[in-house]
Amino acid sequence: MGYDDREERGTQEGDGGQPQQVTTSALSVLERAQLDVQISTAKAYPRSIKKFKEEARAMALLDEETAASCFYAVPRDGKMIEGPSVRLGEIVASSWGNIKFGTRIIGDDGRFITAQAVCHDLEKNVAISCEVKRRITNKSGRRYSEDMIQVTGNAAASIALRNAVFRVVPFAYVKPIYEECRRAAVGDVKTLGTRRANMVAAFLKMGVTPERICVAVGKPAVDDITLDDLATLLGLFNAIKEGAVTPEEAFPDPAVSAREEAATPAGVAPNAAPANTLNPDAAAKRKTIRDLKLKVHGDVWAKALAGVGMTPLELGGCDDLPTLDAIIEALGGGANAKGGAA
């Protein structure tokens, strides 16, 4: 009996506009041929590292606004995590050349949306795939609107692409540009007053008061904000624009936090779902996570929680087994650690 490919057939328009059947295997051959041509072209016209540095630097430092958009900062587990932004990732990918990349949404379980990015260096034949999860429910567990889910998905896709690009392009080439962008965006003592005032005004448009700004950088007043603090604030501003954090997460309201803490019984995390004491599996997984936390670097711990959109306080009341499994996997626990406590 011959091979039946009826379920693998697609359609395309032929002569006269009439649909013609095309098998999946034929499309696969076509895609493979296109990739072979792209790789051959990349080998024939190799990139110049010198030209890459010149082009990326010229674009990143095109003006003050562009330079300021090239880095981010997010608060995680009591620390401020800083790094190159989505915008700098786009500049680097464009300047690197001989590179192919794309993003897509690969999962929506009702609570989290998962975006995947793939970046392929055609010249070096190095391909990286990165995934990013973002929560699509509010504190009360209600699902976002369709428009907000799309916005969240786009933000997750952009962040996944940034991560993939910076795993393909060696950061040793990018670091000098990144640091120069920070210096150009922050300015010097002569421009500190003006840029500080502009930063406060930009946050006011987001509903962030000067008091909350000062708390975020640990300063008693706006006039005490230094150049280093300004760099952190610029990074937070970019992270909010990219959708990595919300203004409320970046700049918690001290009054609200105090009320929540006062209203929360001792030992119970604010805004956390009630722990299900009858679920021994969840309790065992939380213990596994606590044990793994002691063995990893702080950045790994922060990224593990960020990957599921959870704070350390919320983790204490989490009984969602897939979420706990995802944190264990991110901490390097693997399949052996998922079944119970270490």
C-alpha positions as CSV (number, residue, x, y, z in Angstrom):
1,M,0.0,0.0,0.0
2,G,1.3,3.5,-0.9
3,Y,1.9,6.3,1.6
4,D,-1.3,8.3,2.3
5,D,-0.4,12.0,2.7
6,R,-3.9,13.4,2.6
7,E,-3.6,14.8,6.2
8,E,-0.3,16.5,5.4
9,R,-1.4,18.4,2.3
10,G,-1.7,22.2,2.2
11,T,-2.9,24.4,-0.6
12,Q,-1.5,27.1,-2.8
13,E,-2.8,28.9,-5.8
14,G,-1.5,27.7,-9.2
15,D,-2.1,29.0,-12.7
16,G,-5.5,30.6,-13.1
17,G,-5.9,31.1,-9.4
18,Q,-6.9,27.4,-8.8
19,P,-5.8,25.9,-5.5
20,Q,-3.2,23.2,-5.8
21,Q,-2.2,20.6,-3.2
22,V,1.2,20.9,-1.6
23,T,2.5,18.2,0.8
24,T,4.2,19.0,4.1
25,S,7.3,17.2,2.9
26,A,7.5,19.5,-0.1
27,L,7.3,22.6,2.1
28,S,10.0,21.1,4.4
29,V,12.3,20.6,1.4
30,L,11.6,24.2,0.3
31,E,12.4,25.6,3.8
32,R,15.6,23.5,4.0
33,A,16.7,24.8,0.6
34,Q,16.1,28.4,1.6
35,L,18.1,27.9,4.8
36,D,21.0,26.3,2.9
37,V,21.1,29.3,0.6
38,Q,21.1,31.7,3.6
39,I,24.0,29.8,5.2
40,S,25.9,29.7,2.0
41,T,25.4,33.4,1.5
42,A,26.6,34.1,5.1
43,K,29.7,32.0,4.5
44,A,30.4,33.8,1.2
45,Y,30.1,37.3,2.8
46,P,31.4,36.9,6.4
47,R,30.8,39.7,8.9
48,S,33.4,42.1,10.1
49,I,33.6,42.5,13.8
50,K,35.0,46.0,13.4
51,K,32.1,47.0,11.2
52,F,29.6,45.5,13.7
53,K,31.1,47.5,16.5
54,E,31.0,50.7,14.5
55,E,27.4,50.3,13.3
56,A,26.0,49.2,16.7
57,R,27.8,52.0,18.5
58,A,26.6,54.6,16.0
59,M,22.9,53.5,16.3
60,A,23.0,53.0,20.1
61,L,24.5,56.5,20.6
62,L,22.4,58.2,17.9
63,D,20.9,60.5,20.5
64,E,20.3,60.8,24.2
65,E,16.9,59.1,24.0
66,T,18.2,56.1,22.1
67,A,21.1,55.7,24.5
68,A,18.8,55.8,27.5
69,S,16.6,53.1,26.0
70,C,19.5,50.6,25.8
71,F,19.5,49.3,29.3
72,Y,17.0,48.2,32.0
73,A,16.7,47.6,35.7
74,V,14.2,45.4,37.6
75,P,13.8,44.8,41.3
76,R,14.1,41.1,42.2
77,D,14.3,39.5,45.6
78,G,15.5,42.7,47.2
79,K,18.1,43.4,44.6
80,M,18.2,45.5,41.5
81,I,19.0,43.5,38.4
82,E,20.4,45.5,35.5
83,G,21.3,44.6,31.9
84,P,21.0,45.4,28.2
85,S,17.4,46.1,27.0
86,V,15.2,44.9,24.2
87,R,16.1,48.0,22.2
88,L,19.9,47.3,22.4
89,G,19.1,43.7,21.5
90,E,17.4,44.9,18.3
91,I,20.4,47.2,17.5
92,V,22.9,44.3,18.0
93,A,20.9,41.9,15.9
94,S,20.6,44.4,13.1
95,S,24.3,45.2,13.1
96,W,25.6,41.7,13.7
97,G,24.4,40.5,10.3
98,N,24.0,37.0,8.8
99,I,21.5,36.3,11.5
100,K,17.9,34.9,11.5
101,F,15.4,35.3,14.3
102,G,11.8,35.1,15.2
103,T,9.3,34.9,18.0
104,R,5.9,33.2,18.6
105,I,3.5,32.4,21.5
106,I,3.7,28.7,22.3
107,G,1.5,28.4,25.4
108,D,-1.4,29.8,27.3
109,D,-2.5,27.8,30.4
110,G,-5.0,30.4,31.6
111,R,-2.6,31.8,34.2
112,F,0.6,32.3,32.2
113,I,1.5,33.0,28.6
114,T,4.7,31.6,27.2
115,A,6.6,33.2,24.4
116,Q,9.5,31.6,22.5
117,A,12.3,33.3,20.5
118,V,14.7,31.6,18.2
119,C,18.0,33.2,17.0
120,H,20.2,31.6,14.5
121,D,23.7,32.8,13.6
122,L,23.9,31.6,10.0
123,E,27.6,32.2,9.6
124,K,28.6,30.3,12.8
125,N,25.7,27.9,12.6
126,V,24.8,28.6,16.3
127,A,21.1,28.6,17.1
128,I,19.5,29.4,20.5
129,S,15.9,29.1,21.6
130,C,14.6,31.0,24.7
131,E,11.3,31.0,26.4
132,V,9.7,33.6,28.7
133,K,6.6,33.3,30.8
134,R,4.4,36.2,31.9
135,R,1.4,36.1,34.2
136,I,-2.0,37.0,32.6
137,T,-4.1,37.1,35.8
138,N,-4.4,39.8,38.4
139,K,-3.9,39.5,42.1
140,S,-7.4,38.2,42.5
141,G,-6.9,35.5,39.9
142,R,-9.0,37.1,37.2
143,R,-7.8,36.7,33.7
144,Y,-6.7,39.8,31.7
145,S,-8.7,41.2,28.9
146,E,-7.9,40.0,25.3
147,D,-6.2,43.3,24.5
148,M,-4.0,43.1,27.7
149,I,-3.1,39.5,27.0
150,Q,-1.9,40.5,23.5
151,V,0.2,43.3,25.0
152,T,1.6,41.0,27.6
153,G,2.4,38.4,24.9
154,N,4.2,41.0,22.8
155,A,6.2,42.0,25.8
156,A,7.1,38.4,26.6
157,A,8.1,37.8,23.0
158,S,10.4,40.9,22.9
159,I,12.1,39.9,26.1
160,A,12.6,36.3,24.9
161,L,14.1,37.7,21.7
162,R,16.5,39.9,23.6
163,N,17.6,36.9,25.7
164,A,18.2,34.8,22.6
165,V,20.2,37.5,20.8
166,F,22.5,38.0,23.7
167,R,23.1,34.3,23.9
168,V,24.1,34.1,20.3
169,V,26.1,37.4,20.0
170,P,29.1,37.3,22.5
171,F,28.4,39.9,25.1
172,A,32.2,40.7,25.2
173,Y,31.5,42.7,21.9
174,V,28.4,44.3,23.3
175,K,29.5,45.3,26.8
176,P,31.6,48.4,25.8
177,I,28.6,49.7,23.8
178,Y,26.2,49.0,26.7
179,E,28.4,50.8,29.2
180,E,28.9,53.8,26.9
181,C,25.1,54.1,26.5
182,R,24.7,54.2,30.3
183,R,27.2,57.0,30.5
184,A,25.7,59.0,27.7
185,A,22.2,58.6,29.1
186,V,23.1,59.6,32.6
187,G,25.3,62.5,31.7
188,D,27.5,64.2,34.2
189,V,27.3,66.5,37.2
190,K,26.5,69.5,35.0
191,T,23.4,67.8,33.5
192,L,22.3,65.9,36.6
193,G,19.7,68.5,37.8
194,T,18.0,68.7,34.4
195,R,17.9,65.0,33.7
196,R,16.8,64.2,37.2
197,A,13.9,66.6,36.9
198,N,13.0,65.1,33.5
199,M,13.1,61.6,35.0
200,V,10.7,62.5,37.8
201,A,8.4,64.2,35.4
202,A,8.3,61.1,33.2
203,F,7.4,58.9,36.2
204,L,4.7,61.3,37.3
205,K,3.0,60.6,34.0
206,M,2.9,56.9,35.0
207,G,1.4,57.8,38.4
208,V,4.6,57.3,40.3
209,T,5.2,60.0,43.0
210,P,8.5,61.5,43.9
211,E,8.2,59.8,47.3
212,R,8.0,56.3,45.8
213,I,11.0,57.2,43.5
214,C,13.1,58.1,46.5
215,V,12.2,54.9,48.3
216,A,13.2,52.8,45.3
217,V,16.7,54.3,45.2
218,G,17.0,54.7,49.0
219,K,17.3,58.5,49.1
220,P,15.4,60.9,51.4
221,A,14.7,63.5,48.7
222,V,14.8,64.0,44.9
223,D,17.8,66.4,45.3
224,D,19.8,63.5,46.8
225,I,19.5,61.3,43.7
226,T,23.0,60.7,42.3
227,L,24.2,59.8,38.8
228,D,24.2,56.1,39.7
229,D,20.6,56.4,41.0
230,L,19.6,58.1,37.8
231,A,21.0,55.2,35.8
232,T,18.9,52.8,37.9
233,L,15.8,55.0,37.4
234,L,16.4,55.1,33.6
235,G,16.7,51.3,33.7
236,L,13.4,50.9,35.6
237,F,11.7,53.3,33.2
238,N,12.8,51.1,30.2
239,A,11.7,47.9,32.0
240,I,8.2,49.3,32.6
241,K,8.0,50.3,28.9
242,E,9.1,46.8,27.8
243,G,6.5,45.2,30.1
244,A,9.1,43.4,32.3
245,V,7.6,45.0,35.4
246,T,4.6,47.3,36.2
247,P,5.0,50.7,37.9
248,E,3.5,49.2,41.1
249,E,6.2,46.4,41.1
250,A,9.0,48.8,40.4
251,F,7.8,51.5,42.8
252,P,5.7,49.9,45.6
253,D,3.6,52.4,47.5
254,P,5.0,52.4,51.1
255,A,1.6,53.2,52.6
256,V,-0.1,50.3,50.8
257,S,2.7,47.9,51.7
258,A,2.5,48.9,55.3
259,R,-1.3,48.3,55.4
260,E,-0.9,44.9,53.7
261,E,1.8,43.9,56.1
262,A,-0.3,45.0,59.1
263,A,-3.4,43.2,57.9
264,T,-1.5,39.9,57.2
265,P,-1.2,37.3,59.9
266,A,2.4,36.5,61.0
267,G,4.0,33.9,58.7
268,V,1.6,34.4,55.9
269,A,2.7,36.2,52.7
270,P,0.7,39.3,51.6
271,N,-1.4,38.7,48.4
272,A,-0.6,35.0,48.6
273,A,-3.2,32.4,47.8
274,P,-4.2,30.5,51.0
275,A,-1.9,27.5,51.4
276,N,-3.6,24.1,51.0
277,T,-2.4,22.3,54.1
278,L,-4.0,19.1,52.7
279,N,-1.8,19.1,49.6
280,P,1.4,17.3,50.7
281,D,2.9,17.4,47.1
282,A,2.8,21.2,47.0
283,A,4.4,21.4,50.5
284,A,7.1,19.0,49.5
285,K,7.9,21.0,46.3
286,R,8.1,24.2,48.3
287,K,10.6,22.6,50.6
288,T,12.6,21.4,47.6
289,I,12.6,25.0,46.3
290,R,13.8,26.3,49.7
291,D,16.6,23.7,49.7
292,L,17.6,24.6,46.1
293,K,17.6,28.3,46.8
294,L,20.5,27.7,49.2
295,K,22.6,26.2,46.5
296,V,22.2,28.7,43.7
297,H,23.4,32.2,43.0
298,G,21.0,35.1,43.8
299,D,20.6,35.9,40.1
300,V,19.5,32.4,39.3
301,W,16.9,32.5,42.1
302,A,15.6,35.9,40.9
303,K,15.3,34.6,37.3
304,A,13.5,31.5,38.4
305,L,10.8,33.5,40.1
306,A,10.7,36.1,37.3
307,G,10.1,33.2,34.8
308,V,6.7,32.4,36.5
309,G,5.9,36.0,37.4
310,M,6.0,35.4,41.1
311,T,7.5,37.2,44.1
312,P,9.1,35.5,47.1
313,L,6.2,36.5,49.2
314,E,3.7,34.8,46.8
315,L,5.7,31.6,46.7
316,G,4.9,30.9,50.4
317,G,1.2,30.3,49.6
318,C,1.6,28.8,46.1
319,D,-0.1,25.3,45.7
320,D,0.0,25.3,41.9
321,L,2.1,22.2,41.1
322,P,3.1,23.2,37.5
323,T,4.3,26.6,38.7
324,L,6.3,24.9,41.5
325,D,7.7,22.4,39.0
326,A,8.8,25.3,36.7
327,I,10.7,27.0,39.5
328,I,12.4,23.7,40.5
329,E,13.4,23.2,36.9
330,A,14.8,26.8,36.6
331,L,16.8,26.2,39.8
332,G,18.4,23.1,38.3
333,G,16.4,20.6,40.3
334,G,15.3,18.6,37.3
335,A,12.9,15.7,37.1
336,N,14.4,14.0,40.2
337,A,13.6,16.9,42.4
338,K,10.0,17.3,41.3
339,G,8.5,14.4,43.2
340,G,9.2,15.6,46.7
341,A,11.5,17.2,49.2
342,A,15.2,16.9,49.0
